[in-house]
Amino acid sequence: MTLTDGLLLLLLFGGGFGLWNLSDLLEAKEEEIRERTRKLKLENDREERRMKQEHDTAVPSAGA
C-alpha cells in the first residue's frame, strides 16, 4: 500500500464517520422539530377549546 492509498483510505473512513455523525445530528434535529410541532399543536388545540368555551358561554344558544 502506498502513501496515497493510505491517505485515500483515511479520507474514505473519515468521510464515512463524518456522514454518520451528520446523519445523527440531522436525526436529532428532526426529532426536536417533531417534538416542537407536537407541543405547538397541543397548545393550539387548547387555545381553540378555550376560545370555543368562551364563545359558547358568551353567546347562549338560540334554541334555549
PQR file of N, CA, C, O and H, with PARSE charges and radii, in Angstrom:
ATOM      1  N   MET A   1       0.853  -1.169   0.000 -0.4000 1.5000
ATOM      2  CA  MET A   1       0.000   0.000   0.000 -0.0000 2.0000
ATOM      3  C   MET A   1       0.904   1.237   0.000  0.5500 1.7000
ATOM      4  O   MET A   1       1.860   1.340   0.769 -0.5500 1.4000
ATOM      5  N   THR A   2       0.573   2.138  -0.861 -0.4000 1.5000
ATOM      6  CA  THR A   2       1.366   3.364  -0.954 -0.0000 2.0000
ATOM      7  C   THR A   2       0.797   4.412   0.000  0.5500 1.7000
ATOM      8  O   THR A   2      -0.265   4.236   0.596 -0.5500 1.4000
ATOM      9  H   THR A   2      -0.203   2.055  -1.485  0.4000 1.0000
ATOM     10  N   LEU A   3       1.527   5.478   0.116 -0.4000 1.5000
ATOM     11  CA  LEU A   3       1.084   6.587   0.962 -0.0000 2.0000
ATOM     12  C   LEU A   3      -0.237   7.149   0.441  0.5500 1.7000
ATOM     13  O   LEU A   3      -1.124   7.486   1.225 -0.5500 1.4000
ATOM     14  H   LEU A   3       2.390   5.621  -0.368  0.4000 1.0000
ATOM     15  N   THR A   4      -0.365   7.248  -0.872 -0.4000 1.5000
ATOM     16  CA  THR A   4      -1.594   7.766  -1.475 -0.0000 2.0000
ATOM     17  C   THR A   4      -2.775   6.857  -1.148  0.5500 1.7000
ATOM     18  O   THR A   4      -3.861   7.334  -0.819 -0.5500 1.4000
ATOM     19  H   THR A   4       0.356   6.973  -1.509  0.4000 1.0000
ATOM     20  N   ASP A   5      -2.557   5.545  -1.240 -0.4000 1.5000
ATOM     21  CA  ASP A   5      -3.625   4.597  -0.898 -0.0000 2.0000
ATOM     22  C   ASP A   5      -4.036   4.763   0.564  0.5500 1.7000
ATOM     23  O   ASP A   5      -5.223   4.748   0.890 -0.5500 1.4000
ATOM     24  H   ASP A   5      -1.675   5.158  -1.507  0.4000 1.0000
ATOM     25  N   GLY A   6      -3.061   4.918   1.424 -0.4000 1.5000
ATOM     26  CA  GLY A   6      -3.346   5.103   2.847 -0.0000 2.0000
ATOM     27  C   GLY A   6      -4.143   6.366   3.101  0.5500 1.7000
ATOM     28  O   GLY A   6      -5.084   6.367   3.894 -0.5500 1.4000
ATOM     29  H   GLY A   6      -2.097   4.931   1.159  0.4000 1.0000
ATOM     30  N   LEU A   7      -3.764   7.450   2.422 -0.4000 1.5000
ATOM     31  CA  LEU A   7      -4.494   8.710   2.587 -0.0000 2.0000
ATOM     32  C   LEU A   7      -5.917   8.592   2.053  0.5500 1.7000
ATOM     33  O   LEU A   7      -6.855   9.118   2.652 -0.5500 1.4000
ATOM     34  H   LEU A   7      -2.999   7.449   1.777  0.4000 1.0000
ATOM     35  N   LEU A   8      -6.075   7.902   0.928 -0.4000 1.5000
ATOM     36  CA  LEU A   8      -7.415   7.718   0.373 -0.0000 2.0000
ATOM     37  C   LEU A   8      -8.294   6.901   1.320  0.5500 1.7000
ATOM     38  O   LEU A   8      -9.466   7.222   1.514 -0.5500 1.4000
ATOM     39  H   LEU A   8      -5.313   7.474   0.442  0.4000 1.0000
ATOM     40  N   LEU A   9      -7.726   5.845   1.909 -0.4000 1.5000
ATOM     41  CA  LEU A   9      -8.486   5.049   2.872 -0.0000 2.0000
ATOM     42  C   LEU A   9      -8.851   5.875   4.103  0.5500 1.7000
ATOM     43  O   LEU A   9      -9.964   5.780   4.621 -0.5500 1.4000
ATOM     44  H   LEU A   9      -6.773   5.585   1.752  0.4000 1.0000
ATOM     45  N   LEU A  10      -7.909   6.677   4.558 -0.4000 1.5000
ATOM     46  CA  LEU A  10      -8.169   7.535   5.709 -0.0000 2.0000
ATOM     47  C   LEU A  10      -9.298   8.518   5.403  0.5500 1.7000
ATOM     48  O   LEU A  10     -10.189   8.724   6.228 -0.5500 1.4000
ATOM     49  H   LEU A  10      -7.005   6.754   4.137  0.4000 1.0000
ATOM     50  N   LEU A  11      -9.259   9.121   4.221 -0.4000 1.5000
ATOM     51  CA  LEU A  11     -10.321  10.048   3.821 -0.0000 2.0000
ATOM     52  C   LEU A  11     -11.659   9.327   3.692  0.5500 1.7000
ATOM     53  O   LEU A  11     -12.702   9.855   4.077 -0.5500 1.4000
ATOM     54  H   LEU A  11      -8.535   8.954   3.551  0.4000 1.0000
ATOM     55  N   LEU A  12     -11.614   8.112   3.146 -0.4000 1.5000
ATOM     56  CA  LEU A  12     -12.838   7.339   2.972 -0.0000 2.0000
ATOM     57  C   LEU A  12     -13.483   7.031   4.319  0.5500 1.7000
ATOM     58  O   LEU A  12     -14.678   7.262   4.503 -0.5500 1.4000
ATOM     59  H   LEU A  12     -10.767   7.683   2.833  0.4000 1.0000
ATOM     60  N   PHE A  13     -12.696   6.508   5.264 -0.4000 1.5000
ATOM     61  CA  PHE A  13     -13.249   6.184   6.574 -0.0000 2.0000
ATOM     62  C   PHE A  13     -13.602   7.439   7.359  0.5500 1.7000
ATOM     63  O   PHE A  13     -14.611   7.471   8.064 -0.5500 1.4000
ATOM     64  H   PHE A  13     -11.725   6.320   5.114  0.4000 1.0000
ATOM     65  N   GLY A  14     -12.779   8.468   7.238 -0.4000 1.5000
ATOM     66  CA  GLY A  14     -13.079   9.735   7.909 -0.0000 2.0000
ATOM     67  C   GLY A  14     -14.349  10.353   7.357  0.5500 1.7000
ATOM     68  O   GLY A  14     -15.171  10.876   8.109 -0.5500 1.4000
ATOM     69  H   GLY A  14     -11.959   8.442   6.665  0.4000 1.0000
ATOM     70  N   GLY A  15     -14.508  10.293   6.039 -0.4000 1.5000
ATOM     71  CA  GLY A  15     -15.721  10.817   5.411 -0.0000 2.0000
ATOM     72  C   GLY A  15     -16.941  10.022   5.824  0.5500 1.7000
ATOM     73  O   GLY A  15     -18.012  10.582   6.058 -0.5500 1.4000
ATOM     74  H   GLY A  15     -13.840   9.868   5.428  0.4000 1.0000
ATOM     75  N   GLY A  16     -16.771   8.706   5.912 -0.4000 1.5000
ATOM     76  CA  GLY A  16     -17.879   7.857   6.354 -0.0000 2.0000
ATOM     77  C   GLY A  16     -18.290   8.188   7.772  0.5500 1.7000
ATOM     78  O   GLY A  16     -19.480   8.255   8.078 -0.5500 1.4000
ATOM     79  H   GLY A  16     -15.901   8.251   5.722  0.4000 1.0000
ATOM     80  N   PHE A  17     -17.313   8.393   8.641 -0.4000 1.5000
ATOM     81  CA  PHE A  17     -17.617   8.761  10.022 -0.0000 2.0000
ATOM     82  C   PHE A  17     -18.298  10.123  10.064  0.5500 1.7000
ATOM     83  O   PHE A  17     -19.242  10.333  10.826 -0.5500 1.4000
ATOM     84  H   PHE A  17     -16.346   8.338   8.393  0.4000 1.0000
ATOM     85  N   GLY A  18     -17.805  11.054   9.232 -0.4000 1.5000
ATOM     86  CA  GLY A  18     -18.414  12.384   9.180 -0.0000 2.0000
ATOM     87  C   GLY A  18     -19.861  12.327   8.732  0.5500 1.7000
ATOM     88  O   GLY A  18     -20.714  13.018   9.289 -0.5500 1.4000
ATOM     89  H   GLY A  18     -17.038  10.884   8.613  0.4000 1.0000
ATOM     90  N   LEU A  19     -20.146  11.507   7.726 -0.4000 1.5000
ATOM     91  CA  LEU A  19     -21.523  11.371   7.249 -0.0000 2.0000
ATOM     92  C   LEU A  19     -22.407  10.706   8.305  0.5500 1.7000
ATOM     93  O   LEU A  19     -23.570  11.072   8.474 -0.5500 1.4000
ATOM     94  H   LEU A  19     -19.454  10.945   7.273  0.4000 1.0000
ATOM     95  N   TRP A  20     -21.844   9.729   9.008 -0.4000 1.5000
ATOM     96  CA  TRP A  20     -22.597   9.043  10.057 -0.0000 2.0000
ATOM     97  C   TRP A  20     -22.936  10.029  11.172  0.5500 1.7000
ATOM     98  O   TRP A  20     -24.057  10.044  11.681 -0.5500 1.4000
ATOM     99  H   TRP A  20     -20.900   9.431   8.870  0.4000 1.0000
ATOM    100  N   ASN A  21     -21.955  10.854  11.547 -0.4000 1.5000
ATOM    101  CA  ASN A  21     -22.157  11.860  12.583 -0.0000 2.0000
ATOM    102  C   ASN A  21     -23.186  12.892  12.124  0.5500 1.7000
ATOM    103  O   ASN A  21     -24.054  13.297  12.897 -0.5500 1.4000
ATOM    104  H   ASN A  21     -21.045  10.842  11.133  0.4000 1.0000
ATOM    105  N   LEU A  22     -23.086  13.314  10.869 -0.4000 1.5000
ATOM    106  CA  LEU A  22     -24.034  14.274  10.315 -0.0000 2.0000
ATOM    107  C   LEU A  22     -25.438  13.680  10.308  0.5500 1.7000
ATOM    108  O   LEU A  22     -26.414  14.372  10.601 -0.5500 1.4000
ATOM    109  H   LEU A  22     -22.381  12.986  10.240  0.4000 1.0000
ATOM    110  N   SER A  23     -25.534  12.413   9.976 -0.4000 1.5000
ATOM    111  CA  SER A  23     -26.823  11.725   9.974 -0.0000 2.0000
ATOM    112  C   SER A  23     -27.442  11.744  11.373  0.5500 1.7000
ATOM    113  O   SER A  23     -28.638  11.997  11.521 -0.5500 1.4000
ATOM    114  H   SER A  23     -24.742  11.852   9.738  0.4000 1.0000
ATOM    115  N   ASP A  24     -26.634  11.480  12.388 -0.4000 1.5000
ATOM    116  CA  ASP A  24     -27.129  11.520  13.767 -0.0000 2.0000
ATOM    117  C   ASP A  24     -27.597  12.921  14.144  0.5500 1.7000
ATOM    118  O   ASP A  24     -28.621  13.082  14.808 -0.5500 1.4000
ATOM    119  H   ASP A  24     -25.663  11.275  12.268  0.4000 1.0000
ATOM    120  N   LEU A  25     -26.845  13.931  13.721 -0.4000 1.5000
ATOM    121  CA  LEU A  25     -27.236  15.310  14.024 -0.0000 2.0000
ATOM    122  C   LEU A  25     -28.557  15.663  13.353  0.5500 1.7000
ATOM    123  O   LEU A  25     -29.420  16.298  13.960 -0.5500 1.4000
ATOM    124  H   LEU A  25     -26.013  13.801  13.182  0.4000 1.0000
ATOM    125  N   LEU A  26     -28.710  15.247  12.092 -0.4000 1.5000
ATOM    126  CA  LEU A  26     -29.954  15.526  11.377 -0.0000 2.0000
ATOM    127  C   LEU A  26     -31.133  14.802  12.023  0.5500 1.7000
ATOM    128  O   LEU A  26     -32.225  15.360  12.136 -0.5500 1.4000
ATOM    129  H   LEU A  26     -28.009  14.731  11.599  0.4000 1.0000
ATOM    130  N   GLU A  27     -30.912  13.582  12.437 -0.4000 1.5000
ATOM    131  CA  GLU A  27     -31.973  12.816  13.096 -0.0000 2.0000
ATOM    132  C   GLU A  27     -32.392  13.486  14.405  0.5500 1.7000
ATOM    133  O   GLU A  27     -33.582  13.557  14.713 -0.5500 1.4000
ATOM    134  H   GLU A  27     -30.025  13.129  12.344  0.4000 1.0000
ATOM    135  N   ALA A  28     -31.429  13.971  15.167 -0.4000 1.5000
ATOM    136  CA  ALA A  28     -31.733  14.658  16.423 -0.0000 2.0000
ATOM    137  C   ALA A  28     -32.513  15.945  16.153  0.5500 1.7000
ATOM    138  O   ALA A  28     -33.449  16.274  16.883 -0.5500 1.4000
ATOM    139  H   ALA A  28     -30.462  13.913  14.917  0.4000 1.0000
ATOM    140  N   LYS A  29     -32.128  16.664  15.112 -0.4000 1.5000
ATOM    141  CA  LYS A  29     -32.819  17.907  14.767 -0.0000 2.0000
ATOM    142  C   LYS A  29     -34.251  17.616  14.319  0.5500 1.7000
ATOM    143  O   LYS A  29     -35.178  18.340  14.683 -0.5500 1.4000
ATOM    144  H   LYS A  29     -31.368  16.398  14.519  0.4000 1.0000
ATOM    145  N   GLU A  30     -34.427  16.552  13.528 -0.4000 1.5000
ATOM    146  CA  GLU A  30     -35.773  16.173  13.101 -0.0000 2.0000
ATOM    147  C   GLU A  30     -36.645  15.832  14.303  0.5500 1.7000
ATOM    148  O   GLU A  30     -37.812  16.221  14.358 -0.5500 1.4000
ATOM    149  H   GLU A  30     -33.674  15.965  13.233  0.4000 1.0000
ATOM    150  N   GLU A  31     -36.085  15.112  15.257 -0.4000 1.5000
ATOM    151  CA  GLU A  31     -36.830  14.745  16.466 -0.0000 2.0000
ATOM    152  C   GLU A  31     -37.208  16.003  17.254  0.5500 1.7000
ATOM    153  O   GLU A  31     -38.322  16.111  17.768 -0.5500 1.4000
ATOM    154  H   GLU A  31     -35.137  14.796  15.213  0.4000 1.0000
ATOM    155  N   GLU A  32     -36.279  16.943  17.342 -0.4000 1.5000
ATOM    156  CA  GLU A  32     -36.553  18.204  18.043 -0.0000 2.0000
ATOM    157  C   GLU A  32     -37.694  18.958  17.358  0.5500 1.7000
ATOM    158  O   GLU A  32     -38.570  19.508  18.026 -0.5500 1.4000
ATOM    159  H   GLU A  32     -35.375  16.855  16.924  0.4000 1.0000
ATOM    160  N   ILE A  33     -37.679  18.980  16.026 -0.4000 1.5000
ATOM    161  CA  ILE A  33     -38.725  19.675  15.271 -0.0000 2.0000
ATOM    162  C   ILE A  33     -40.071  18.978  15.457  0.5500 1.7000
ATOM    163  O   ILE A  33     -41.096  19.639  15.625 -0.5500 1.4000
ATOM    164  H   ILE A  33     -36.968  18.533  15.484  0.4000 1.0000
ATOM    165  N   ARG A  34     -40.069  17.632  15.428 -0.4000 1.5000
ATOM    166  CA  ARG A  34     -41.318  16.888  15.650 -0.0000 2.0000
ATOM    167  C   ARG A  34     -41.888  17.192  17.041  0.5500 1.7000
ATOM    168  O   ARG A  34     -43.092  17.398  17.193 -0.5500 1.4000
ATOM    169  H   ARG A  34     -39.237  17.095  15.292  0.4000 1.0000
ATOM    170  N   GLU A  35     -41.023  17.217  18.042 -0.4000 1.5000
ATOM    171  CA  GLU A  35     -41.466  17.487  19.412 -0.0000 2.0000
ATOM    172  C   GLU A  35     -42.018  18.913  19.534  0.5500 1.7000
ATOM    173  O   GLU A  35     -43.048  19.134  20.170 -0.5500 1.4000
ATOM    174  H   GLU A  35     -40.045  17.050  17.918  0.4000 1.0000
ATOM    175  N   ARG A  36     -41.331  19.864  18.928 -0.4000 1.5000
ATOM    176  CA  ARG A  36     -41.798  21.256  18.970 -0.0000 2.0000
ATOM    177  C   ARG A  36     -43.146  21.390  18.256  0.5500 1.7000
ATOM    178  O   ARG A  36     -44.037  22.098  18.725 -0.5500 1.4000
ATOM    179  H   ARG A  36     -40.494  19.684  18.412  0.4000 1.0000
ATOM    180  N   THR A  37     -43.287  20.702  17.117 -0.4000 1.5000
ATOM    181  CA  THR A  37     -44.546  20.733  16.373 -0.0000 2.0000
ATOM    182  C   THR A  37     -45.673  20.135  17.199  0.5500 1.7000
ATOM    183  O   THR A  37     -46.782  20.669  17.222 -0.5500 1.4000
ATOM    184  H   THR A  37     -42.564  20.126  16.736  0.4000 1.0000
ATOM    185  N   ARG A  38     -45.392  19.029  17.878 -0.4000 1.5000
ATOM    186  CA  ARG A  38     -46.401  18.384  18.721 -0.0000 2.0000
ATOM    187  C   ARG A  38     -46.843  19.324  19.849  0.5500 1.7000
ATOM    188  O   ARG A  38     -48.034  19.441  20.135 -0.5500 1.4000
ATOM    189  H   ARG A  38     -44.491  18.595  17.860  0.4000 1.0000
ATOM    190  N   LYS A  39     -45.881  19.986  20.481 -0.4000 1.5000
ATOM    191  CA  LYS A  39     -46.209  20.914  21.571 -0.0000 2.0000
ATOM    192  C   LYS A  39     -47.034  22.094  21.064  0.5500 1.7000
ATOM    193  O   LYS A  39     -47.990  22.513  21.716 -0.5500 1.4000
ATOM    194  H   LYS A  39     -44.913  19.891  20.249  0.4000 1.0000
ATOM    195  N   LEU A  40     -46.662  22.630  19.896 -0.4000 1.5000
ATOM    196  CA  LEU A  40     -47.413  23.750  19.335 -0.0000 2.0000
ATOM    197  C   LEU A  40     -48.838  23.336  18.982  0.5500 1.7000
ATOM    198  O   LEU A  40     -49.782  24.098  19.189 -0.5500 1.4000
ATOM    199  H   LEU A  40     -45.885  22.290  19.366  0.4000 1.0000
ATOM    200  N   LYS A  41     -48.988  22.130  18.450 -0.4000 1.5000
ATOM    201  CA  LYS A  41     -50.329  21.642  18.114 -0.0000 2.0000
ATOM    202  C   LYS A  41     -51.176  21.500  19.376  0.5500 1.7000
ATOM    203  O   LYS A  41     -52.340  21.901  19.390 -0.5500 1.4000
ATOM    204  H   LYS A  41     -48.221  21.510  18.282  0.4000 1.0000
ATOM    205  N   LEU A  42     -50.603  20.936  20.430 -0.4000 1.5000
ATOM    206  CA  LEU A  42     -51.345  20.809  21.688 -0.0000 2.0000
ATOM    207  C   LEU A  42     -51.747  22.182  22.226  0.5500 1.7000
ATOM    208  O   LEU A  42     -52.873  22.381  22.680 -0.5500 1.4000
ATOM    209  H   LEU A  42     -49.658  20.611  20.419  0.4000 1.0000
ATOM    210  N   GLU A  43     -50.813  23.116  22.166 -0.4000 1.5000
ATOM    211  CA  GLU A  43     -51.093  24.476  22.638 -0.0000 2.0000
ATOM    212  C   GLU A  43     -52.202  25.114  21.803  0.5500 1.7000
ATOM    213  O   GLU A  43     -53.096  25.768  22.339 -0.5500 1.4000
ATOM    214  H   GLU A  43     -49.897  22.954  21.797  0.4000 1.0000
ATOM    215  N   ASN A  44     -52.135  24.918  20.494 -0.4000 1.5000
ATOM    216  CA  ASN A  44     -53.155  25.445  19.588 -0.0000 2.0000
ATOM    217  C   ASN A  44     -54.523  24.845  19.892  0.5500 1.7000
ATOM    218  O   ASN A  44     -55.523  25.561  19.945 -0.5500 1.4000
ATOM    219  H   ASN A  44     -51.408  24.387  20.058  0.4000 1.0000
ATOM    220  N   ASP A  45     -54.563  23.531  20.090 -0.4000 1.5000
ATOM    221  CA  ASP A  45     -55.822  22.852  20.393 -0.0000 2.0000
ATOM    222  C   ASP A  45     -56.419  23.375  21.697  0.5500 1.7000
ATOM    223  O   ASP A  45     -57.625  23.606  21.779 -0.5500 1.4000
ATOM    224  H   ASP A  45     -53.751  22.949  20.046  0.4000 1.0000
ATOM    225  N   ARG A  46     -55.586  23.561  22.708 -0.4000 1.5000
ATOM    226  CA  ARG A  46     -56.072  24.102  23.993 -0.0000 2.0000
ATOM    227  C   ARG A  46     -56.644  25.502  23.806  0.5500 1.7000
ATOM    228  O   ARG A  46     -57.697  25.832  24.353 -0.5500 1.4000
ATOM    229  H   ARG A  46     -54.606  23.373  22.641  0.4000 1.0000
ATOM    230  N   GLU A  47     -55.941  26.318  23.029 -0.4000 1.5000
ATOM    231  CA  GLU A  47     -56.394  27.688  22.788 -0.0000 2.0000
ATOM    232  C   GLU A  47     -57.723  27.689  22.033  0.5500 1.7000
ATOM    233  O   GLU A  47     -58.614  28.478  22.346 -0.5500 1.4000
ATOM    234  H   GLU A  47     -55.086  26.050  22.584  0.4000 1.0000
ATOM    235  N   GLU A  48     -57.857  26.809  21.043 -0.4000 1.5000
ATOM    236  CA  GLU A  48     -59.114  26.728  20.296 -0.0000 2.0000
ATOM    237  C   GLU A  48     -60.265  26.293  21.206  0.5500 1.7000
ATOM    238  O   GLU A  48     -61.364  26.841  21.118 -0.5500 1.4000
ATOM    239  H   GLU A  48     -57.133  26.168  20.789  0.4000 1.0000
ATOM    240  N   ARG A  49     -60.019  25.312  22.078 -0.4000 1.5000
ATOM    241  CA  ARG A  49     -61.062  24.869  23.019 -0.0000 2.0000
ATOM    242  C   ARG A  49     -61.451  26.000  23.971  0.5500 1.7000
ATOM    243  O   ARG A  49     -62.631  26.198  24.261 -0.5500 1.4000
ATOM    244  H   ARG A  49     -59.127  24.867  22.150  0.4000 1.0000
ATOM    245  N   ARG A  50     -60.449  26.740  24.452 -0.4000 1.5000
ATOM    246  CA  ARG A  50     -60.720  27.855  25.363 -0.0000 2.0000
ATOM    247  C   ARG A  50     -61.573  28.915  24.669  0.5500 1.7000
ATOM    248  O   ARG A  50     -62.538  29.421  25.242 -0.5500 1.4000
ATOM    249  H   ARG A  50     -59.491  26.579  24.216  0.4000 1.0000
ATOM    250  N   MET A  51     -61.207  29.248  23.426 -0.4000 1.5000
ATOM    251  CA  MET A  51     -61.967  30.256  22.682 -0.0000 2.0000
ATOM    252  C   MET A  51     -63.396  29.777  22.418  0.5500 1.7000
ATOM    253  O   MET A  51     -64.341  30.561  22.506 -0.5500 1.4000
ATOM    254  H   MET A  51     -60.423  28.837  22.960  0.4000 1.0000
ATOM    255  N   LYS A  52     -63.552  28.500  22.096 -0.4000 1.5000
ATOM    256  CA  LYS A  52     -64.890  27.950  21.850 -0.0000 2.0000
ATOM    257  C   LYS A  52     -65.722  27.997  23.126  0.5500 1.7000
ATOM    258  O   LYS A  52     -66.902  28.344  23.086 -0.5500 1.4000
ATOM    259  H   LYS A  52     -62.784  27.863  22.025  0.4000 1.0000
ATOM    260  N   GLN A  53     -65.112  27.648  24.259 -0.4000 1.5000
ATOM    261  CA  GLN A  53     -65.840  27.695  25.532 -0.0000 2.0000
ATOM    262  C   GLN A  53     -66.252  29.123  25.863  0.5500 1.7000
ATOM    263  O   GLN A  53     -67.374  29.358  26.311 -0.5500 1.4000
ATOM    264  H   GLN A  53     -64.153  27.365  24.291  0.4000 1.0000
ATOM    265  N   GLU A  54     -65.347  30.080  25.644 -0.4000 1.5000
ATOM    266  CA  GLU A  54     -65.681  31.484  25.904 -0.0000 2.0000
ATOM    267  C   GLU A  54     -66.824  31.927  25.003  0.5500 1.7000
ATOM    268  O   GLU A  54     -67.735  32.627  25.444 -0.5500 1.4000
ATOM    269  H   GLU A  54     -64.435  29.889  25.279  0.4000 1.0000
ATOM    270  N   HIS A  55     -66.773  31.521  23.747 -0.4000 1.5000
ATOM    271  CA  HIS A  55     -67.819  31.899  22.798 -0.0000 2.0000
ATOM    272  C   HIS A  55     -69.145  31.266  23.202  0.5500 1.7000
ATOM    273  O   HIS A  55     -70.187  31.920  23.159 -0.5500 1.4000
ATOM    274  H   HIS A  55     -66.032  30.952  23.388  0.4000 1.0000
ATOM    275  N   ASP A  56     -69.106  29.989  23.594 -0.4000 1.5000
ATOM    276  CA  ASP A  56     -70.338  29.294  23.988 -0.0000 2.0000
ATOM    277  C   ASP A  56     -70.959  29.907  25.240  0.5500 1.7000
ATOM    278  O   ASP A  56     -72.183  29.974  25.347 -0.5500 1.4000
ATOM    279  H   ASP A  56     -68.260  29.458  23.629  0.4000 1.0000
ATOM    280  N   THR A  57     -70.146  30.351  26.179 -0.4000 1.5000
ATOM    281  CA  THR A  57     -70.697  30.955  27.400 -0.0000 2.0000
ATOM    282  C   THR A  57     -71.148  32.388  27.153  0.5500 1.7000
ATOM    283  O   THR A  57     -72.073  32.859  27.814 -0.5500 1.4000
ATOM    284  H   THR A  57     -69.151  30.298  26.092  0.4000 1.0000
ATOM    285  N   ALA A  58     -70.518  33.090  26.219 -0.4000 1.5000
ATOM    286  CA  ALA A  58     -70.879  34.480  25.945 -0.0000 2.0000
ATOM    287  C   ALA A  58     -72.140  34.569  25.089  0.5500 1.7000
ATOM    288  O   ALA A  58     -72.927  35.503  25.249 -0.5500 1.4000
ATOM    289  H   ALA A  58     -69.766  32.707  25.682  0.4000 1.0000
ATOM    290  N   VAL A  59     -72.342  33.617  24.187 -0.4000 1.5000
ATOM    291  CA  VAL A  59     -73.496  33.642  23.291 -0.0000 2.0000
ATOM    292  C   VAL A  59     -74.360  32.420  23.585  0.5500 1.7000
ATOM    293  O   VAL A  59     -74.047  31.320  23.129 -0.5500 1.4000
ATOM    294  H   VAL A  59     -71.703  32.859  24.057  0.4000 1.0000
ATOM    295  N   PRO A  60     -75.444  32.600  24.341 -0.5600 1.5000
ATOM    296  CA  PRO A  60     -76.312  31.446  24.614  0.2800 2.0000
ATOM    297  C   PRO A  60     -76.954  30.953  23.321  0.5500 1.7000
ATOM    298  O   PRO A  60     -77.199  31.733  22.402 -0.5500 1.4000
ATOM    299  N   SER A  61     -77.219  29.664  23.262 -0.4000 1.5000
ATOM    300  CA  SER A  61     -77.784  29.099  22.036 -0.0000 2.0000
ATOM    301  C   SER A  61     -79.182  29.661  21.797  0.5500 1.7000
ATOM    302  O   SER A  61     -79.908  29.949  22.748 -0.5500 1.4000
ATOM    303  H   SER A  61     -77.020  29.030  24.009  0.4000 1.0000
ATOM    304  N   ALA A  62     -79.556  29.815  20.542 -0.4000 1.5000
ATOM    305  CA  ALA A  62     -80.839  30.415  20.173 -0.0000 2.0000
ATOM    306  C   ALA A  62     -82.007  29.499  20.527  0.5500 1.7000
ATOM    307  O   ALA A  62     -83.126  29.978  20.712 -0.5500 1.4000
ATOM    308  H   ALA A  62     -78.966  29.581  19.770  0.4000 1.0000
ATOM    309  N   GLY A  63     -81.773  28.214  20.623 -0.4000 1.5000
ATOM    310  CA  GLY A  63     -82.845  27.269  20.919 -0.0000 2.0000
ATOM    311  C   GLY A  63     -83.247  27.246  22.386  0.5500 1.7000
ATOM    312  O   GLY A  63     -84.276  26.659  22.717 -0.5500 1.4000
ATOM    313  H   GLY A  63     -80.865  27.825  20.472  0.4000 1.0000
ATOM    314  N   ALA A  64     -82.489  27.852  23.264 -0.4000 1.5000
ATOM    315  CA  ALA A  64     -82.778  27.773  24.706 -0.0000 2.0000
ATOM    316  C   ALA A  64     -83.794  28.778  25.154  0.5500 1.7000
ATOM    317  O   ALA A  64     -84.134  28.827  26.336 -0.5500 1.4000
ATOM    318  H   ALA A  64     -81.653  28.329  22.995  0.4000 1.0000
TER
END
